[in-house]
Amino acid sequence: ANLTDANLTDANLTDANLTDANLSNANLTGATLTNVILSNANLTGATLANTDLSGVTLTGATWSNTTCPDGYVTNNGC
């Protein structure tokens, strides 16, 4: 899925399979990503502030200038 620049603020994506998704610069502030599969997803520039990452699979995800749930910006994963 190409979700580049998507505004997913407060979205409930529980149990979604977003393998290989492009979430570059996507705004996921406050989203619920419980049990979401984000294997090989591109999270470059994505904002995950206040996002629930419980049970998320992030194997092979790309991190660059990504804002984590706690507000920390990382290039290495949240």
C-alpha positions in Angstrom: 0.0 0.0 0.0 1.2 3.5 -0.8 0.2 5.6 2.2 2.8 8.4 1.6 1.8 11.6 3.3 -1.5 10.0 4.6 -3.2 11.6 7.5 -4.1 8.6 9.7 -4.5 10.6 12.9 -6.5 8.6 15.5 -7.1 5.8 13.0 -7.8 2.3 14.3 -5.7 -0.1 12.2 -5.9 -3.1 14.6 -4.8 -6.4 13.0 -4.1 -4.8 9.6 -1.4 -6.3 7.4 0.7 -3.4 6.1 3.6 -5.5 4.9 5.8 -3.5 2.5 3.6 -0.4 3.0 5.1 3.0 2.2 4.2 5.2 5.2 6.7 7.9 4.3 5.7 11.2 6.0 2.4 9.7 7.2 0.8 11.1 10.3 -0.2 8.3 12.6 -0.5 10.5 15.7 -2.8 8.8 18.3 -3.5 5.8 16.0 -4.1 2.3 17.3 -1.8 -0.1 15.6 -2.3 -3.1 17.9 -1.1 -6.3 16.3 -0.4 -4.6 12.9 2.1 -6.2 10.6 4.6 -3.6 9.4 7.2 -5.9 8.0 9.5 -4.1 5.5 7.3 -1.0 5.8 8.9 2.4 5.1 8.4 4.7 8.1 10.7 7.5 6.9 9.5 10.8 8.3 6.4 9.1 9.8 4.9 10.5 13.0 3.9 7.9 15.5 3.4 10.3 18.5 1.0 8.8 21.1 0.5 5.7 18.9 -0.2 2.3 20.4 2.4 -0.1 19.0 1.3 -3.1 21.2 2.1 -6.4 19.4 3.3 -4.7 16.2 5.6 -6.6 13.9 8.4 -4.3 12.6 10.8 -6.8 11.1 12.8 -5.0 8.3 11.0 -1.7 8.7 12.9 1.4 7.5 13.4 4.1 10.1 14.7 7.6 9.2 13.6 10.8 11.0 10.7 8.8 12.4 8.9 10.3 15.5 8.3 7.5 18.1 5.2 7.3 20.4 7.2 9.1 23.1 8.1 12.0 20.8 11.7 10.8 20.3 12.9 11.1 16.7 14.9 8.1 15.6 16.7 6.5 12.6 16.9 3.1 14.4 13.4 2.1 15.5 11.1 2.9 18.3 
